[in-house]
Structure formats: C-alpha cells, structure tokens
Amino acid sequence: MTSRRRKFAAVLGVTALGAVALTGCSSGSDRDADRIDVGVLVITMFDPENAVWLQREQLPTTVEVAGAYKPVRCNNDHLCVAETGQGKANAAATMMAILGSDKFNFDRAYFLTAGIAGTPPDRGTLGSAVWARRVVDFDLGNHLDPAEAPGVPYGFRPVEDYNTAAYDLDTALVDKVYDATREATLADSPEATAERAMYPGQEGRKPSVMKCDTMTGDDFYSGKQLSDTARYIMGLRTKGQGDYCTTQMEDNATATALEAHGYLDRYLSLRTVSNFDQPYPGQSVVDHIDHSTAGFQLGLDNAYTVGRAAADYLLKNPPAK
C-alpha cells in the first residue's frame, strides 16, 4: 500500500549496511556448498518492518535474488530476513523468487511473517501480537453494492474456493510458538492508552499475545461496515470456525507461495496491531485513515520482540527431516 509507505517510511530510517553478495559456482557440488542453510526466514513487507530487524540484528550476509523485491539478509545462526514489498502481488512474486533460488537450503527452515496489522476494536488492541491459525482472503469473490443487492449479506458472494481463499496453518506449530512467546513483555505507551480510550470498551486494555485469525486484502479499508464484511467473509471461508481479529495485505500470497513449494506446514503468521480498522465515534473514515496512529511504533517494536522470541524457539527446535 503506497499510502502506508508514504505515511510511515520516515518513522524508521533504513540504514545502508555493508553487504556481501553470494554467487553460485558452476558445478553442482560447489553450488550446494555455497547454499545458505536457513533455519528461520523472517518475512517483512515494507521498510519500517524490515528496519527493526536490520537495526537490532547482526545480518552481515546479503543475498541478491533475481525477481525479489529486496535482498535477503542472513547471519551464521541460520536466521534470514526478507522484505517482500506490500500487497499480494509483491509478496507472491518475491516469495516465489526466494523459494526458487538455488542460493538457499530450506530443507529444515521455518517461515515467519512478522508485520503489522489492523484490528476491530471489539477484538484486539494497539500493540497486541497475534498468531494466526487461519489466513483468509478478503478480495476473492463478488463484492456488490449492498444498497443494490439487499438480498446479499454485506454485498459479498464467495462464488468458489479459488484454492487460495483460505489456509489453515499447522495448529500444533501455532500452539507451540504461542506458548513460547505468550509471556513476552510488550511495549506500550501513554499515547496508545489515550487512543484506545476513544473507542468504547478499549479504555484500560493492554497489549497481549493472542491466537485468532487474519484477513488478507489488497485494499487498506476503514469503517465498521467493511470490518463487519471482513468478519462475515471470515465466517464463510472457514465454515464458521474463523475468528477475525487482524487485517493485513500479504499473508494469503505468502501462504500460496509456500504451499507451492511444499512448506506451508512450516509457516507462521505473526501480526502486531498498529491501528484499529475503523474510526472512533465522531471520527470520519478519512480522518481515521490519515491519522498517524500511536500503535504504529508499538506494532513494529512488538513484532520484533515476539518474532525474535519465536525465532529463538524455532532455531532450537528445527523441523524433522
């Protein structure tokens, strides 16, 4: 979402780092020896999400990947960090390029999205860290004007499954990582406390680590009607099992690329709450969408805090061969 980039890119400056590009050799054995064994690939989507990892980790190896949005950064502890670009098209293209590259060995890798998201105010709160059990696509189907199609709930018809509209993530893996991170100390701020208080039921809430489900849409929406539509679509796509609590722009695309390469069972989606998906009473949707939310920096900080704790756990507990 270009507006998100314009709005927040200045919050965290991305420092240029010294880089060592890896190139493959001509023989198969030499090429295999040069491949980086990845233990955890952290997946970020835009510069501020990526910057917290580049600034707080030592990632001295830079790998240029043809077709990827940005280079992948790695260290000797088998931790790598990628930036896909925003939206489903960028995420799918970058992930397919990285997963298809002969510069990495993903045989024993986990894949961890660590990014920010919105939440409905009756479900989450600013700064919370959410592990997704399911990722569901908001866009696929028929979106009709509700006023002209009063018989169609929320103006949405699913039409078909599309194969990419909903993914169930590995429940056992999600539960293990949730248990490993649930006691993480999350950042909060007086500004976020004041912003929460503008919403009914939010006063006094604190960020926490949660499990629920995430909605992927290329459109950065604002408003209760669209939030309720997302909840309705979540219910349809998951046969009533889904619990909509975050909204973001990439995870179905990332999951699709991982499924194509046989890695979906090692995928985790962590989304931290940077904003509410609708205005507070008396605020317009335009003001809401243009508002510099106090949750943005909290979301970035907590995505790193919880994501790093998850990476530590995963690196110590690699997948079975």
N, C-alpha and C positions, 0 to 999 in steps of 0.2 A: 504494500500500500504506500504509494509515493507520498501521500499526505502525512503518514506516520513518520516517514523518513525526514521530511522537511521539518516536521514539528519537533522531533526529539533528537535528531542527529547531533545537535550541539551539546546535549546533556553530557555525553561521554565522548571525549576525543579519542580517536583511534591512533595510537602511536605506531609509527612505522617501525617494524622490527627487522633486525638483521635476519637474513634468510639464506638457507642452503637448499637449492633445488636438487631433487633427486632425479637421475635419469637412468633408464634401464640399459643393460648391456645387450649385445646381440644374441648371445647364447641363452638357451632356456635355463640352464643351471645357474648362470651368473644372474639372470633376471630374477629367479626365485630367491637367491641370496640377498638381493637388493630390496626385496619387498619388505614393507614395514608391517610387523605383526601388531595388529590393532587389538587392544583389549576392550576399550570403550571409545566409540566415536560419539562425541557430543555434537549435537546438531543445533545450531543457532540460525536465525533467519535474517537479521539485519544488524547494522554496525554496532549499536549500543549493546545488544545481547552478546555479540561476539567479543566486544571490547572488555567486558568484565573478566572473561577467561584469558584473553591475551595479556591483560594488565596484572592478573593475580597468579598466573601460572608461568612456569618456565617451559616454553614450547619452541625450542630453538630450530627445529627442522621444518622447513616449508616445502610443501609438495604441490607443484603446479599440476593441475589435472585438466586436460583438454575438455571443454564443454561445461566445466563447473563455474559457478558464479565467482568464487574467490578461492585462493589456495587453501589447502588443508594444513594445519599446524599440528605438530606432534612432538612428543618427548620420549625419552628412553624408558619411561614407565608404562608405555603402551597406551597412553592417553592421547587422543587426537581430537581436534576441534575444527568443525566445518561451518561455513556460512553459506546458506542456500540461496539467499535472495527471498523477497517477500511474495506471497501468493502461491497458488498451486502450481502454476506453470514453471516458475523459477525453481520451486522445491523439487518437483519431479525431474526436471532436466538435470539439476545439479546432483541429486542423489543417484540417478541412473549413471551419470558420468563417473562419480566416485566409486560406486559399487562395481562398475565395469572396468575400472582401471587396473592395470597389472602392477601398479606401484604399492598395492596394499594386500595383506593377507587377512581376510575377515573370518577365517575358519573358526576362531574362538572369540569373536567380538560380540559385544552388546552395542545397541544403538539407542542413544538417549537424546530426545529433543529436550532442550532447556530454553524456554522462551516465555514471553509474557502473554497475557490474555485479558479479556473482559469477563465479567460475571454478572448474572442477575442479582440485584440487591437482596432478594429473599433467599439466596442460596449461599453466596460466598461473601468475602470482604477483602478490602485492599490489603495486599501483601501476602495473602494466603498462598500456599503451594499445593497444587492439585495433581495427583497421579490419576491419569485416565484409565478406566477399564475398557472403554469403547471410544472410537473416533468415528464421527458421523458427518456426512457431507450435507451442508445446508442448501447447496445450489441445484443439485440434480433433480429434475422433475419439472412439473408445470407450476409456475408461480403466476397466479391470476389476480386481477384486481378484485379484492373481496367485495367491493360495492357492486361489481358487475357479475359476480359469481357467488351470490349469497348462500347457495347450497353446498359450496365447497369450503370446509373449515379452514380458516386462515388463508384462503385462496391458494392452497397447496395440494397438488396431486402427485404422488410418488412415481406413477407411470410404470416403472420397472426397477429392478435391483441395480442395474448398471455394473455390477461386480465390484465397484469401488465406493459404494454409498455408505457402507458401514463395516467396520472391522472390530472384532472382539480381540483384545490383546490378551496375552497369556496371564490368566488370573493368578496362578501361583507365583509368577515372577513379579507381577504388580504388588501382590501382598507382601512378598519378601522385601522388596525395596521400600515399600511404605513402612513396614516395621523397622527397617534400618534407619529411616530418616524422620520418623514421626516426632521425635523429641528434639529435632533441630531448633536452635534458637533463631527466630525470625526477626528481621528488622521491622521497626515500626517508627512512627513519627507523630508529633503533635499536629502537623498539617493533615496527615491522613486521618487522625482522630476527628478533626474538625470537619473534614469532608464526609466521613461516614455519618456524622450527626445530622447531615442534611437529608438523609434517607430514613424513612420510617423503619424501625426495627434494627437499625445499624448502630445506634449510639451504644458505646461501651464494648463493641466487638473488637476482638484482637485477631491478628493473623494466626493461622494454624495450618498444619499439614493434613490434607484431606484425600479421599478417594471418591471420584464420581466420573462424569463423562464429558467429553469435549466435542464441540461443534466447529467444523471447518467451513469457512465461506470466503470467497474472494472479496466480498463486499463487507467493508467495515461499517456495520449498522449501528443505529442509535434509536431507541424508542421502545416502549413497553410492548407495543403490538408486534414488532419484529422479534423481541425477546420471547414473547409468547409463541410466535410462529416457530422459532427455533426449538422451543420445548415440545411443541406439537410434532415437528419433524423428527426429533429425537425419539419420541414415543413410537411413531410409525415405523421408523427404520430399525428399532430394537425390539419390536413387538411388546412394547410396554415396559421393557426392562431398563431402559436408559434413564439416567439422572443428569439432565443438562445443568452444568454449573460453570463451564468456561466456553468462550468463543475465541477462535483464532483463525488463521488464514492458510495453514500449510499441512496439517498433520495427516489428512487423508492422502495427499500426494506423496508424502514421505512413506506412509504405510504401503501405498501401492508399489512404489519402487522396491521397498524391502521385500514385499511378497513376491515380486517378480524374480528376485534373486534368492528366494528361499530363506529369508532372515526375519520374517515377521514375528516369529515366536521369541525373538530376542529384542523386540522393540519396546521402549518405554517412552511415554509422553508425559513430561513434566511441564505444567503451565502455571506461572505465578500471576496473581491478579494485580494488574496495573490500573484498572478502571472498571466502572460499572457499565453495563450495556444499555443503560437508559438514563435520562436526566432525573434529578431530584424534583419533587413537587415545586412548580413555579419556574423551573428552568426549561428553556427551549431545547429542542434536539440540536439545533445549530450551535447554541452556546455550549452544550454538552460535548459535542464532537470536537469543538475548537478549544475546549478547556484543557489547560495543562494540569493534568491530574496529579495529586500528591502521591498517588500509588505507583507512578512510573519508576522512580528510583528504587522504591521498595521492591517492586517486581524484579528489577534487574539484580539487586543485591540478593534477594532470596532465591532467585533462580540459580545463582552461583552457589550459595550456601547449601541448598538442598541437593542441587545437581552434583556438587563436589562430594558430598557425603554419599550419594548414590554411587558415584564413580568409584570411590574408595571401596565400598562394599562389593561392587561388581568385579573390580580388578582382583579382589581377594577370593572371589567365588566364580571363576570362569565357567562358561557353559561346558557341558560334557561334549566330548568329541562325537 
